[in-house]
Amino acid sequence: MIDGVEITPLRKIPDERGYVMQMLRADSPAFRGIGEVYFSAVYPSVVKGWHRHLTNTLSYTAIKGMVKVVLYDERPKSPTHGELLELFVGDQDYKLVTVPPGVWNGFKGMSAPEAIVAVCMTNPYDPAEIERLDPFANQIPYKWDLKHG
Protein backbone atom coordinates (compact mmCIF):
# COMPACT_ATOMS: atom_id res chain seq x y z
CA MET A 1 0.00 0.00 0.00
CA ILE A 2 1.10 3.58 -0.62
CA ASP A 3 0.97 6.07 2.25
CA GLY A 4 -2.17 8.22 2.05
CA VAL A 5 -3.88 6.12 -0.63
CA GLU A 6 -7.27 4.78 0.42
CA ILE A 7 -9.25 1.95 -1.14
CA THR A 8 -12.94 2.02 -0.26
CA PRO A 9 -15.32 -0.78 -1.27
CA LEU A 10 -18.38 0.67 -3.00
CA ARG A 11 -21.96 -0.53 -3.20
CA LYS A 12 -24.02 -1.44 -6.20
CA ILE A 13 -27.66 -1.50 -5.11
CA PRO A 14 -29.80 -3.52 -7.53
CA ASP A 15 -33.56 -3.84 -7.77
CA GLU A 16 -36.03 -4.86 -10.48
CA ARG A 17 -35.64 -1.46 -12.20
CA GLY A 18 -31.83 -1.52 -12.52
CA TYR A 19 -29.19 -0.47 -10.01
CA VAL A 20 -27.57 2.47 -8.24
CA MET A 21 -23.78 2.76 -7.97
CA GLN A 22 -22.61 4.78 -4.99
CA MET A 23 -19.35 6.73 -5.28
CA LEU A 24 -18.90 9.42 -2.61
CA ARG A 25 -20.93 10.75 0.26
CA ALA A 26 -20.19 13.76 2.45
CA ASP A 27 -20.21 11.46 5.51
CA SER A 28 -17.66 9.02 4.02
CA PRO A 29 -14.12 9.00 5.47
CA ALA A 30 -12.85 9.21 1.85
CA PHE A 31 -14.70 12.49 1.19
CA ARG A 32 -12.31 15.48 0.98
CA GLY A 33 -14.61 17.96 -0.77
CA ILE A 34 -15.66 18.50 -4.37
CA GLY A 35 -14.02 20.99 -6.68
CA GLU A 36 -14.86 19.18 -9.91
CA VAL A 37 -16.34 15.88 -11.07
CA TYR A 38 -15.74 14.54 -14.54
CA PHE A 39 -15.90 11.28 -16.51
CA SER A 40 -13.10 9.87 -18.64
CA ALA A 41 -13.75 7.25 -21.32
CA VAL A 42 -10.82 4.98 -22.15
CA TYR A 43 -10.63 2.46 -24.97
CA PRO A 44 -9.16 -1.06 -24.55
CA SER A 45 -5.38 -1.11 -24.01
CA VAL A 46 -5.13 2.70 -23.97
CA VAL A 47 -3.14 4.22 -21.09
CA LYS A 48 -4.10 7.55 -19.55
CA GLY A 49 -1.20 8.60 -17.36
CA TRP A 50 1.22 9.29 -15.90
CA HIS A 51 0.08 12.37 -14.07
CA ARG A 52 0.23 13.72 -10.53
CA HIS A 53 -1.48 16.64 -8.89
CA LEU A 54 0.42 19.00 -6.65
CA THR A 55 -2.59 20.07 -4.52
CA ASN A 56 -5.60 18.01 -5.61
CA THR A 57 -6.72 14.79 -3.99
CA LEU A 58 -8.37 12.49 -6.57
CA SER A 59 -11.08 9.96 -5.86
CA TYR A 60 -11.98 7.71 -8.73
CA THR A 61 -13.69 4.53 -9.79
CA ALA A 62 -14.74 2.86 -13.03
CA ILE A 63 -18.51 3.01 -13.43
CA LYS A 64 -18.49 0.98 -16.66
CA GLY A 65 -16.06 -1.76 -17.61
CA MET A 66 -12.70 -2.40 -15.97
CA VAL A 67 -9.48 -0.41 -15.72
CA LYS A 68 -6.05 -1.21 -14.38
CA VAL A 69 -5.04 1.62 -12.01
CA VAL A 70 -1.35 2.05 -11.19
CA LEU A 71 0.06 4.39 -8.55
CA TYR A 72 3.70 5.28 -7.91
CA ASP A 73 4.99 7.12 -4.84
CA GLU A 74 7.88 9.43 -5.70
CA ARG A 75 7.33 11.79 -2.73
CA PRO A 76 10.81 12.13 -1.14
CA LYS A 77 9.64 12.15 2.50
CA SER A 78 6.97 9.46 2.15
CA PRO A 79 7.45 6.22 4.12
CA THR A 80 6.41 4.39 0.94
CA HIS A 81 8.76 6.28 -1.41
CA GLY A 82 9.48 4.12 -4.47
CA GLU A 83 6.44 1.85 -4.00
CA LEU A 84 4.10 0.85 -6.84
CA LEU A 85 0.47 -0.19 -6.40
CA GLU A 86 -1.55 -1.94 -9.14
CA LEU A 87 -5.33 -2.30 -8.78
CA PHE A 88 -8.15 -3.50 -10.98
CA VAL A 89 -11.27 -1.37 -10.61
CA GLY A 90 -14.73 -1.48 -12.16
CA ASP A 91 -17.66 -3.81 -12.79
CA GLN A 92 -15.91 -6.86 -11.33
CA ASP A 93 -14.35 -5.09 -8.34
CA TYR A 94 -16.25 -1.88 -7.63
CA LYS A 95 -14.22 0.37 -5.33
CA LEU A 96 -13.08 3.94 -4.85
CA VAL A 97 -9.38 4.80 -5.11
CA THR A 98 -8.39 7.99 -3.27
CA VAL A 99 -5.02 9.39 -4.34
CA PRO A 100 -3.30 12.13 -2.32
CA PRO A 101 -1.36 14.99 -3.93
CA GLY A 102 2.09 14.07 -5.22
CA VAL A 103 1.38 10.42 -6.11
CA TRP A 104 1.83 9.52 -9.78
CA ASN A 105 -1.20 7.73 -11.21
CA GLY A 106 -2.62 6.42 -14.41
CA PHE A 107 -5.04 3.84 -15.73
CA LYS A 108 -5.33 1.47 -18.64
CA GLY A 109 -8.58 0.48 -20.33
CA MET A 110 -9.38 -3.20 -19.95
CA SER A 111 -12.90 -3.37 -21.45
CA ALA A 112 -14.48 -3.10 -24.90
CA PRO A 113 -15.82 -0.95 -26.32
CA GLU A 114 -14.67 1.38 -23.51
CA ALA A 115 -14.44 1.82 -19.76
CA ILE A 116 -15.74 4.95 -18.08
CA VAL A 117 -13.91 6.37 -15.08
CA ALA A 118 -15.61 8.83 -12.71
CA VAL A 119 -13.18 11.30 -11.12
CA CYS A 120 -13.80 13.65 -8.20
CA MET A 121 -11.13 16.28 -7.51
CA THR A 122 -10.97 18.42 -4.38
CA ASN A 123 -10.36 21.57 -6.46
CA PRO A 124 -11.34 22.61 -9.98
CA TYR A 125 -8.94 21.54 -12.71
CA ASP A 126 -5.93 23.85 -13.01
CA PRO A 127 -3.25 22.95 -15.57
CA ALA A 128 -0.62 24.70 -13.41
CA GLU A 129 -1.03 22.14 -10.60
CA ILE A 130 -0.66 18.95 -12.64
CA GLU A 131 2.50 17.29 -13.93
CA ARG A 132 2.56 14.69 -16.71
CA LEU A 133 4.96 12.01 -17.93
CA ASP A 134 4.93 9.76 -20.99
CA PRO A 135 3.57 6.39 -19.77
CA PHE A 136 6.11 4.47 -21.87
CA ALA A 137 9.28 6.54 -21.25
CA ASN A 138 10.41 4.40 -18.27
CA GLN A 139 10.84 7.31 -15.84
CA ILE A 140 8.56 5.33 -13.55
CA PRO A 141 9.59 1.67 -13.04
CA TYR A 142 6.43 0.13 -14.49
CA LYS A 143 5.54 -1.48 -17.81
CA TRP A 144 1.92 -1.27 -18.94
CA ASP A 145 2.25 -4.50 -20.98
CA LEU A 146 -0.11 -7.41 -20.52
CA LYS A 147 1.31 -9.77 -17.93
CA HIS A 148 0.92 -13.52 -18.43
CA GLY A 149 1.13 -15.66 -15.31
Backbone as JSON Lines, residues from 0, in Angstrom:
{"i":0,"aa":"M","n":[0.84,-1.18,0.0],"ca":[0.0,0.0,0.0],"c":[0.88,1.25,0.0]}
{"i":1,"aa":"I","n":[0.39,2.3,-0.56],"ca":[1.1,3.58,-0.62],"c":[0.51,4.51,0.44]}
{"i":2,"aa":"D","n":[1.39,5.18,1.19],"ca":[0.97,6.07,2.25],"c":[-0.01,7.13,1.74]}
{"i":3,"aa":"G","n":[-1.16,7.23,2.4],"ca":[-2.17,8.22,2.05],"c":[-3.19,7.76,1.03]}
{"i":4,"aa":"V","n":[-2.92,6.66,0.34],"ca":[-3.88,6.12,-0.63],"c":[-4.94,5.34,0.15]}
{"i":5,"aa":"E","n":[-6.17,5.52,-0.21],"ca":[-7.27,4.78,0.42],"c":[-8.04,4.01,-0.64]}
{"i":6,"aa":"I","n":[-8.41,2.79,-0.29],"ca":[-9.25,1.95,-1.14],"c":[-10.53,1.71,-0.36]}
{"i":7,"aa":"T","n":[-11.66,2.13,-0.94],"ca":[-12.94,2.02,-0.26],"c":[-13.88,1.14,-1.08]}
{"i":8,"aa":"P","n":[-14.34,0.02,-0.53],"ca":[-15.32,-0.78,-1.27],"c":[-16.59,0.06,-1.5]}
{"i":9,"aa":"L","n":[-17.17,-0.08,-2.67],"ca":[-18.38,0.67,-3.0],"c":[-19.55,-0.28,-3.19]}
{"i":10,"aa":"R","n":[-20.75,0.28,-3.08],"ca":[-21.96,-0.53,-3.2],"c":[-22.64,-0.32,-4.54]}
{"i":11,"aa":"K","n":[-23.07,-1.44,-5.1],"ca":[-24.02,-1.44,-6.2],"c":[-25.32,-1.93,-5.59]}
{"i":12,"aa":"I","n":[-26.39,-1.16,-5.74],"ca":[-27.66,-1.5,-5.11],"c":[-28.66,-1.83,-6.22]}
{"i":13,"aa":"P","n":[-28.89,-3.14,-6.44],"ca":[-29.8,-3.52,-7.53],"c":[-31.25,-3.67,-7.05]}
{"i":14,"aa":"D","n":[-32.16,-3.45,-7.96],"ca":[-33.56,-3.84,-7.77],"c":[-34.13,-4.17,-9.14]}
{"i":15,"aa":"E","n":[-35.44,-4.42,-9.21],"ca":[-36.03,-4.86,-10.48],"c":[-35.99,-3.79,-11.57]}
{"i":16,"aa":"R","n":[-35.68,-2.54,-11.21],"ca":[-35.64,-1.46,-12.2],"c":[-34.25,-1.23,-12.77]}
{"i":17,"aa":"G","n":[-33.22,-1.77,-12.11],"ca":[-31.83,-1.52,-12.52],"c":[-30.96,-1.51,-11.28]}
{"i":18,"aa":"Y","n":[-30.04,-0.54,-11.18],"ca":[-29.19,-0.47,-10.01],"c":[-28.65,0.95,-9.82]}
{"i":19,"aa":"V","n":[-28.22,1.22,-8.6],"ca":[-27.57,2.47,-8.24],"c":[-26.13,2.13,-7.86]}
{"i":20,"aa":"M","n":[-25.19,2.94,-8.32],"ca":[-23.78,2.76,-7.97],"c":[-23.34,3.95,-7.13]}
{"i":21,"aa":"Q","n":[-23.09,3.69,-5.85],"ca":[-22.61,4.78,-4.99],"c":[-21.15,5.08,-5.3]}
{"i":22,"aa":"M","n":[-20.75,6.35,-5.09],"ca":[-19.35,6.73,-5.28],"c":[-18.81,7.46,-4.07]}
{"i":23,"aa":"L","n":[-19.37,8.61,-3.73],"ca":[-18.9,9.42,-2.61],"c":[-20.07,10.03,-1.88]}
{"i":24,"aa":"R","n":[-19.94,10.08,-0.58],"ca":[-20.93,10.75,0.26],"c":[-20.18,11.7,1.19]}
{"i":25,"aa":"A","n":[-20.83,12.78,1.57],"ca":[-20.19,13.76,2.45],"c":[-19.84,13.17,3.81]}
{"i":26,"aa":"D","n":[-20.51,12.08,4.21],"ca":[-20.21,11.46,5.51],"c":[-19.24,10.28,5.39]}
{"i":27,"aa":"S","n":[-18.64,10.09,4.22],"ca":[-17.66,9.02,4.02],"c":[-16.28,9.5,4.48]}
{"i":28,"aa":"P","n":[-15.49,8.62,5.11],"ca":[-14.12,9.0,5.47],"c":[-13.26,9.38,4.25]}
{"i":29,"aa":"A","n":[-13.61,8.9,3.07],"ca":[-12.85,9.21,1.85],"c":[-13.19,10.6,1.28]}
{"i":30,"aa":"F","n":[-14.25,11.22,1.75],"ca":[-14.7,12.49,1.19],"c":[-13.77,13.62,1.64]}
{"i":31,"aa":"R","n":[-13.22,14.36,0.69],"ca":[-12.31,15.48,0.98],"c":[-12.86,16.81,0.45]}
{"i":32,"aa":"G","n":[-14.04,16.77,-0.15],"ca":[-14.61,17.96,-0.77],"c":[-14.7,17.75,-2.27]}
{"i":33,"aa":"I","n":[-15.48,18.61,-2.92],"ca":[-15.66,18.5,-4.37],"c":[-15.35,19.84,-5.01]}
{"i":34,"aa":"G","n":[-14.35,19.83,-5.88],"ca":[-14.02,20.99,-6.68],"c":[-14.48,20.8,-8.11]}
{"i":35,"aa":"E","n":[-14.45,19.53,-8.55],"ca":[-14.86,19.18,-9.91],"c":[-15.09,17.68,-9.98]}
{"i":36,"aa":"V","n":[-16.09,17.28,-10.75],"ca":[-16.34,15.88,-11.07],"c":[-16.38,15.77,-12.58]}
{"i":37,"aa":"Y","n":[-15.68,14.76,-13.11],"ca":[-15.74,14.54,-14.54],"c":[-15.66,13.04,-14.83]}
{"i":38,"aa":"F","n":[-15.94,12.67,-16.08],"ca":[-15.9,11.28,-16.51],"c":[-14.9,11.16,-17.66]}
{"i":39,"aa":"S","n":[-14.11,10.1,-17.63],"ca":[-13.1,9.87,-18.64],"c":[-13.34,8.52,-19.29]}
{"i":40,"aa":"A","n":[-13.59,8.51,-20.59],"ca":[-13.75,7.25,-21.32],"c":[-12.37,6.82,-21.81]}
{"i":41,"aa":"V","n":[-12.1,5.51,-21.7],"ca":[-10.82,4.98,-22.15],"c":[-11.07,3.69,-22.93]}
{"i":42,"aa":"Y","n":[-10.47,3.62,-24.1],"ca":[-10.63,2.46,-24.97],"c":[-9.7,1.33,-24.53]}
{"i":43,"aa":"P","n":[-9.98,0.08,-24.96],"ca":[-9.16,-1.06,-24.55],"c":[-7.68,-0.85,-24.87]}
{"i":44,"aa":"S","n":[-6.85,-1.16,-23.9],"ca":[-5.38,-1.11,-24.01],"c":[-4.79,0.3,-24.06]}
{"i":45,"aa":"V","n":[-5.62,1.33,-23.98],"ca":[-5.13,2.7,-23.97],"c":[-4.75,3.07,-22.54]}
{"i":46,"aa":"V","n":[-3.61,3.76,-22.4],"ca":[-3.14,4.22,-21.09],"c":[-3.35,5.72,-20.97]}
{"i":47,"aa":"K","n":[-3.99,6.14,-19.9],"ca":[-4.1,7.55,-19.55],"c":[-3.27,7.77,-18.3]}
{"i":48,"aa":"G","n":[-2.15,8.39,-18.44],"ca":[-1.2,8.6,-17.36],"c":[0.15,8.83,-18.03]}
{"i":49,"aa":"W","n":[1.11,9.0,-17.32],"ca":[1.22,9.29,-15.9],"c":[0.89,10.76,-15.65]}
{"i":50,"aa":"H","n":[0.26,10.99,-14.51],"ca":[0.08,12.37,-14.07],"c":[0.04,12.38,-12.54]}
{"i":51,"aa":"R","n":[0.37,13.53,-11.98],"ca":[0.23,13.72,-10.53],"c":[-0.2,15.16,-10.3]}
{"i":52,"aa":"H","n":[-1.01,15.31,-9.29],"ca":[-1.48,16.64,-8.89],"c":[-0.66,17.13,-7.72]}
{"i":53,"aa":"L","n":[-0.38,18.41,-7.72],"ca":[0.42,19.0,-6.65],"c":[-0.42,19.34,-5.43]}
{"i":54,"aa":"T","n":[-1.72,19.69,-5.64],"ca":[-2.59,20.07,-4.52],"c":[-3.89,19.29,-4.47]}
{"i":55,"aa":"N","n":[-4.32,18.73,-5.57],"ca":[-5.6,18.01,-5.61],"c":[-5.49,16.6,-5.05]}
{"i":56,"aa":"T","n":[-6.51,16.19,-4.32],"ca":[-6.72,14.79,-3.99],"c":[-7.74,14.28,-5.01]}
{"i":57,"aa":"L","n":[-7.46,13.11,-5.6],"ca":[-8.37,12.49,-6.57],"c":[-9.08,11.32,-5.92]}
{"i":58,"aa":"S","n":[-10.34,11.16,-6.22],"ca":[-11.08,9.96,-5.86],"c":[-11.7,9.45,-7.14]}
{"i":59,"aa":"Y","n":[-11.38,8.2,-7.51],"ca":[-11.98,7.71,-8.73],"c":[-12.32,6.23,-8.69]}
{"i":60,"aa":"T","n":[-13.24,5.9,-9.61],"ca":[-13.69,4.53,-9.79],"c":[-14.11,4.36,-11.24]}
{"i":61,"aa":"A","n":[-14.19,3.14,-11.7],"ca":[-14.74,2.86,-13.03],"c":[-16.21,2.51,-12.86]}
{"i":62,"aa":"I","n":[-17.08,3.26,-13.53],"ca":[-18.51,3.01,-13.43],"c":[-19.02,2.12,-14.56]}
{"i":63,"aa":"K","n":[-18.17,1.89,-15.56],"ca":[-18.49,0.98,-16.66],"c":[-17.21,0.3,-17.1]}
{"i":64,"aa":"G","n":[-17.24,-1.02,-17.19],"ca":[-16.06,-1.76,-17.61],"c":[-15.03,-1.87,-16.51]}
{"i":65,"aa":"M","n":[-13.81,-2.23,-16.92],"ca":[-12.7,-2.4,-15.97],"c":[-11.5,-1.58,-16.44]}
{"i":66,"aa":"V","n":[-10.75,-1.07,-15.46],"ca":[-9.48,-0.41,-15.72],"c":[-8.42,-0.96,-14.78]}
{"i":67,"aa":"K","n":[-7.18,-0.91,-15.25],"ca":[-6.05,-1.21,-14.38],"c":[-5.52,0.15,-13.91]}
{"i":68,"aa":"V","n":[-5.52,0.37,-12.61],"ca":[-5.04,1.62,-12.01],"c":[-3.65,1.33,-11.43]}
{"i":69,"aa":"V","n":[-2.7,2.2,-11.73],"ca":[-1.35,2.05,-11.19],"c":[-0.94,3.36,-10.53]}
{"i":70,"aa":"L","n":[-0.4,3.23,-9.33],"ca":[0.06,4.39,-8.55],"c":[1.54,4.2,-8.25]}
{"i":71,"aa":"Y","n":[2.28,5.31,-8.23],"ca":[3.7,5.28,-7.91],"c":[4.02,6.44,-6.98]}
{"i":72,"aa":"D","n":[4.66,6.12,-5.86],"ca":[4.99,7.12,-4.84],"c":[6.42,7.6,-5.02]}
{"i":73,"aa":"E","n":[6.56,8.83,-5.52],"ca":[7.88,9.43,-5.7],"c":[8.1,10.58,-4.71]}
{"i":74,"aa":"R","n":[7.2,10.71,-3.72],"ca":[7.33,11.79,-2.73],"c":[8.55,11.5,-1.86]}
{"i":75,"aa":"P","n":[9.53,12.41,-1.82],"ca":[10.81,12.13,-1.14],"c":[10.67,11.78,0.34]}
{"i":76,"aa":"K","n":[9.75,12.38,1.06],"ca":[9.64,12.15,2.5],"c":[8.58,11.11,2.87]}
{"i":77,"aa":"S","n":[8.01,10.46,1.89],"ca":[6.97,9.46,2.15],"c":[7.59,8.16,2.67]}
{"i":78,"aa":"P","n":[6.96,7.52,3.66],"ca":[7.45,6.22,4.12],"c":[7.33,5.12,3.07]}
{"i":79,"aa":"T","n":[6.55,5.37,2.01],"ca":[6.41,4.39,0.94],"c":[7.06,4.87,-0.36]}
{"i":80,"aa":"H","n":[8.03,5.77,-0.24],"ca":[8.76,6.28,-1.41],"c":[9.28,5.1,-2.25]}
{"i":81,"aa":"G","n":[9.01,5.16,-3.56],"ca":[9.48,4.12,-4.47],"c":[8.52,2.95,-4.64]}
{"i":82,"aa":"E","n":[7.4,2.95,-3.91],"ca":[6.44,1.85,-4.0],"c":[5.49,2.04,-5.18]}
{"i":83,"aa":"L","n":[5.11,0.91,-5.79],"ca":[4.1,0.85,-6.84],"c":[2.88,0.13,-6.28]}
{"i":84,"aa":"L","n":[1.7,0.5,-6.76],"ca":[0.47,-0.19,-6.4],"c":[-0.34,-0.38,-7.67]}
{"i":85,"aa":"E","n":[-0.74,-1.61,-7.96],"ca":[-1.55,-1.94,-9.14],"c":[-2.89,-2.47,-8.65]}
{"i":86,"aa":"L","n":[-3.97,-1.91,-9.18],"ca":[-5.33,-2.3,-8.78],"c":[-6.18,-2.49,-10.02]}
{"i":87,"aa":"F","n":[-7.17,-3.35,-9.92],"ca":[-8.15,-3.5,-10.98],"c":[-9.48,-3.01,-10.42]}
{"i":88,"aa":"V","n":[-10.11,-2.08,-11.13],"ca":[-11.27,-1.37,-10.61],"c":[-12.36,-1.36,-11.66]}
{"i":89,"aa":"G","n":[-13.6,-1.59,-11.24],"ca":[-14.73,-1.48,-12.16],"c":[-15.82,-2.49,-11.85]}
{"i":90,"aa":"D","n":[-16.5,-2.92,-12.91],"ca":[-17.66,-3.81,-12.79],"c":[-17.38,-5.02,-11.89]}
{"i":91,"aa":"Q","n":[-16.21,-5.61,-12.05],"ca":[-15.91,-6.86,-11.33],"c":[-15.32,-6.64,-9.95]}
{"i":92,"aa":"D","n":[-14.89,-5.43,-9.67],"ca":[-14.35,-5.09,-8.34],"c":[-14.59,-3.6,-8.13]}
{"i":93,"aa":"Y","n":[-15.81,-3.27,-7.72],"ca":[-16.25,-1.88,-7.63],"c":[-15.74,-1.26,-6.34]}
{"i":94,"aa":"K","n":[-14.81,-0.29,-6.48],"ca":[-14.22,0.37,-5.33],"c":[-13.77,1.76,-5.71]}
{"i":95,"aa":"L","n":[-13.55,2.57,-4.69],"ca":[-13.08,3.94,-4.85],"c":[-11.6,3.99,-4.51]}
{"i":96,"aa":"V","n":[-10.8,4.62,-5.35],"ca":[-9.38,4.8,-5.11],"c":[-9.16,6.29,-4.84]}
{"i":97,"aa":"T","n":[-8.66,6.6,-3.65],"ca":[-8.39,7.99,-3.27],"c":[-6.88,8.19,-3.28]}
{"i":98,"aa":"V","n":[-6.44,9.16,-4.09],"ca":[-5.02,9.39,-4.34],"c":[-4.64,10.77,-3.81]}
{"i":99,"aa":"P","n":[-3.7,10.82,-2.85],"ca":[-3.3,12.13,-2.32],"c":[-2.42,12.89,-3.29]}
{"i":100,"aa":"P","n":[-2.26,14.2,-3.08],"ca":[-1.36,14.99,-3.93],"c":[0.04,14.39,-3.94]}
{"i":101,"aa":"G","n":[0.7,14.49,-5.1],"ca":[2.09,14.07,-5.22],"c":[2.31,12.64,-5.64]}
{"i":102,"aa":"V","n":[1.25,11.82,-5.71],"ca":[1.38,10.42,-6.11],"c":[1.08,10.3,-7.61]}
{"i":103,"aa":"W","n":[2.04,9.76,-8.36],"ca":[1.83,9.52,-9.78],"c":[0.73,8.49,-9.97]}
{"i":104,"aa":"N","n":[-0.13,8.69,-10.95],"ca":[-1.2,7.73,-11.21],"c":[-1.55,7.71,-12.67]}
{"i":105,"aa":"G","n":[-2.14,6.59,-13.06],"ca":[-2.62,6.42,-14.41],"c":[-3.5,5.19,-14.46]}
{"i":106,"aa":"F","n":[-4.2,5.03,-15.57],"ca":[-5.04,3.84,-15.73],"c":[-5.05,3.4,-17.17]}
{"i":107,"aa":"K","n":[-5.3,2.1,-17.32],"ca":[-5.33,1.47,-18.64],"c":[-6.7,0.84,-18.85]}
{"i":108,"aa":"G","n":[-7.29,1.08,-20.01],"ca":[-8.58,0.48,-20.33],"c":[-8.47,-1.02,-20.51]}
{"i":109,"aa":"M","n":[-9.39,-1.74,-19.9],"ca":[-9.38,-3.2,-19.95],"c":[-10.66,-3.77,-20.58]}
{"i":110,"aa":"S","n":[-11.58,-2.91,-20.99],"ca":[-12.9,-3.37,-21.45],"c":[-13.25,-2.77,-22.8]}
{"i":111,"aa":"A","n":[-13.95,-3.57,-23.62],"ca":[-14.48,-3.1,-24.9],"c":[-15.98,-2.83,-24.74]}
{"i":112,"aa":"P","n":[-16.52,-1.85,-25.41],"ca":[-15.82,-0.95,-26.32],"c":[-15.06,0.16,-25.59]}
{"i":113,"aa":"E","n":[-15.34,0.36,-24.3],"ca":[-14.67,1.38,-23.51],"c":[-14.95,1.13,-22.04]}
{"i":114,"aa":"A","n":[-14.15,1.73,-21.19],"ca":[-14.44,1.82,-19.76],"c":[-14.67,3.3,-19.47]}
{"i":115,"aa":"I","n":[-15.49,3.57,-18.47],"ca":[-15.74,4.95,-18.08],"c":[-15.33,5.13,-16.62]}
{"i":116,"aa":"V","n":[-14.43,6.08,-16.41],"ca":[-13.91,6.37,-15.08],"c":[-14.54,7.66,-14.59]}
{"i":117,"aa":"A","n":[-15.08,7.64,-13.37],"ca":[-15.61,8.83,-12.71],"c":[-14.53,9.37,-11.78]}
{"i":118,"aa":"V","n":[-14.25,10.67,-11.9],"ca":[-13.18,11.3,-11.12],"c":[-13.74,12.48,-10.34]}
{"i":119,"aa":"C","n":[-13.45,12.51,-9.04],"ca":[-13.8,13.65,-8.2],"c":[-12.51,14.27,-7.71]}
{"i":120,"aa":"M","n":[-12.31,15.56,-7.97],"ca":[-11.13,16.28,-7.51],"c":[-11.54,17.27,-6.42]}
{"i":121,"aa":"T","n":[-10.65,17.51,-5.48],"ca":[-10.97,18.42,-4.38],"c":[-11.01,19.87,-4.81]}
{"i":122,"aa":"N","n":[-10.37,20.21,-5.92],"ca":[-10.36,21.57,-6.46],"c":[-10.65,21.51,-7.95]}
{"i":123,"aa":"P","n":[-11.15,22.61,-8.53],"ca":[-11.34,22.61,-9.98],"c":[-10.02,22.38,-10.72]}
{"i":124,"aa":"Y","n":[-10.12,21.81,-11.9],"ca":[-8.94,21.54,-12.71],"c":[-8.16,22.82,-12.95]}
{"i":125,"aa":"D","n":[-6.84,22.73,-12.76],"ca":[-5.93,23.85,-13.01],"c":[-4.67,23.26,-13.64]}
{"i":126,"aa":"P","n":[-4.4,23.56,-14.91],"ca":[-3.25,22.95,-15.57],"c":[-1.91,23.28,-14.9]}
{"i":127,"aa":"A","n":[-1.87,24.32,-14.09],"ca":[-0.62,24.7,-13.41],"c":[-0.31,23.78,-12.24]}
{"i":128,"aa":"E","n":[-1.29,22.99,-11.77],"ca":[-1.03,22.14,-10.6],"c":[-0.93,20.66,-10.94]}
{"i":129,"aa":"I","n":[-0.79,20.35,-12.22],"ca":[-0.66,18.95,-12.64],"c":[0.65,18.77,-13.41]}
{"i":130,"aa":"E","n":[1.3,17.65,-13.18],"ca":[2.5,17.29,-13.93],"c":[2.2,16.0,-14.69]}
{"i":131,"aa":"R","n":[2.8,15.86,-15.86],"ca":[2.56,14.69,-16.71],"c":[3.87,14.07,-17.17]}
{"i":132,"aa":"L","n":[3.84,12.75,-17.36],"ca":[4.96,12.01,-17.93],"c":[4.43,11.07,-19.0]}
{"i":133,"aa":"D","n":[5.26,10.76,-19.97],"ca":[4.93,9.76,-20.99],"c":[4.83,8.4,-20.29]}
{"i":134,"aa":"P","n":[3.73,7.67,-20.48],"ca":[3.57,6.39,-19.77],"c":[4.54,5.3,-20.22]}
{"i":135,"aa":"F","n":[5.21,5.5,-21.34],"ca":[6.11,4.47,-21.87],"c":[7.58,4.89,-21.87]}
{"i":136,"aa":"A","n":[7.91,6.01,-21.22],"ca":[9.28,6.54,-21.25],"c":[10.17,5.96,-20.15]}
{"i":137,"aa":"N","n":[9.64,5.1,-19.3],"ca":[10.41,4.4,-18.27],"c":[10.96,5.28,-17.15]}
{"i":138,"aa":"Q","n":[10.43,6.5,-16.98],"ca":[10.84,7.31,-15.84],"c":[10.28,6.72,-14.54]}
{"i":139,"aa":"I","n":[9.17,6.04,-14.67],"ca":[8.56,5.33,-13.55],"c":[8.78,3.84,-13.81]}
{"i":140,"aa":"P","n":[9.23,3.08,-12.81],"ca":[9.59,1.67,-13.04],"c":[8.37,0.76,-13.17]}
{"i":141,"aa":"Y","n":[7.62,0.95,-14.26],"ca":[6.43,0.13,-14.49],"c":[6.24,-0.02,-15.99]}
{"i":142,"aa":"K","n":[5.86,-1.22,-16.41],"ca":[5.54,-1.48,-17.81],"c":[4.04,-1.8,-17.89]}
{"i":143,"aa":"W","n":[3.36,-1.12,-18.79],"ca":[1.92,-1.27,-18.94],"c":[1.54,-2.5,-19.75]}
{"i":144,"aa":"D","n":[2.51,-3.31,-20.16],"ca":[2.25,-4.5,-20.98],"c":[1.34,-5.48,-20.26]}
{"i":145,"aa":"L","n":[0.67,-6.3,-21.05],"ca":[-0.11,-7.41,-20.52],"c":[0.84,-8.41,-19.86]}
{"i":146,"aa":"K","n":[0.49,-8.82,-18.65],"ca":[1.31,-9.77,-17.93],"c":[0.67,-11.15,-17.98]}
{"i":147,"aa":"H","n":[1.41,-12.15,-18.39],"ca":[0.92,-13.52,-18.43],"c":[1.53,-14.29,-17.28]}
{"i":148,"aa":"G","n":[0.66,-14.83,-16.41],"ca":[1.13,-15.66,-15.31],"c":[1.87,-14.96,-14.32]}
